[in-house]
């Protein structure tokens, strides 16, 4: 029984450089507000604590935990919410949109929140992070560098999610 190769997308494949650029833009979109939020929360916690060092330390720890939770929520929802947009923006985060690339599913269906969350959060982040806890850094490098030698420019998470990144 032969396994069939996924159909090549009709649009041209996105280059590794454009994929990397989109990832860096998306990282900055999340990182810049996260840093500003951290500064505001921690500075606010010190401002509310007065001169009491114990209260200030507790407030800073509480603010840090709140910040971690907020950043986690932002990270979990950023890509899936953007990728589920309808029409020509489906499969695009803001980074992909700026670089005129998008993710398409091999079965031709548009991205919904669940399928985007599976690709972006579960596969790209959680699975690679868990593998990296066993073998530090190598799974991240393999996943991000794999398109350099793959004939369809697919990362490992693209293969598992049955997707391609194409020029929009």
C-alpha positions, 0 to 999 in steps of 0.5 A, a space after each residue: 500500500 503506497 502512501 500518497 504525497 500531499 498535493 503541492 499548493 497552487 501558490 509558490 512555496 514561501 522561502 525559509 527567510 520569509 518564514 523566519 522574518 514572519 516569526 521574528 515579527 510575530 515575536 516582536 508583536 508579542 514581546 514589546 507589549 509583554 515588556 511594557 506590561 511587565 514594567 507597568 505591573 512591577 512598577 505599579 506593585 512597588 508604587 502601591 507597597 509604600 516603603 514596606 520592603 516585605 509588601 513590595 517583595 510580595 507585590 512584585 512576586 504577585 505582579 510577576 505571576 500575573 504578568 506570566 499568566 497574561 503573556 501565556 494567554 496572549 501567546 496562546 490566542 495570538 496566532 490561532 485568532 489571527 489565522 482563523 480570519 476568513 478570506 485572503 487573511 486565513 492562515 496569516 498572523 500579522 508577521 505572515 501578512 506583512 511578508 505576504 505569506 500564509 499557511 494552507 492546509 493540505 486538505 484545502 480547508 481554511 484554518 479554524 481556531 482549533 486547527 490553528 491552535 493545534 499547529 501553532 500552540 500544540 505542535 510548534 510550541 508544546 511538542 517542541 518544548 517537551 522534546 527540548 526538555 529531553 534534548 535541550 535546544 536541538 528540537 527547536 533548531 531541527 524544527 526551524 531549520 528543517 525547511 532549508 533542506 526539505 524539498 517542499 520547504 516544510 518544517 517538522 510541525 508543518 508535516 505533522 499538521 499537514 500544512 504548507 507555508 506559501 506566498 499569499 
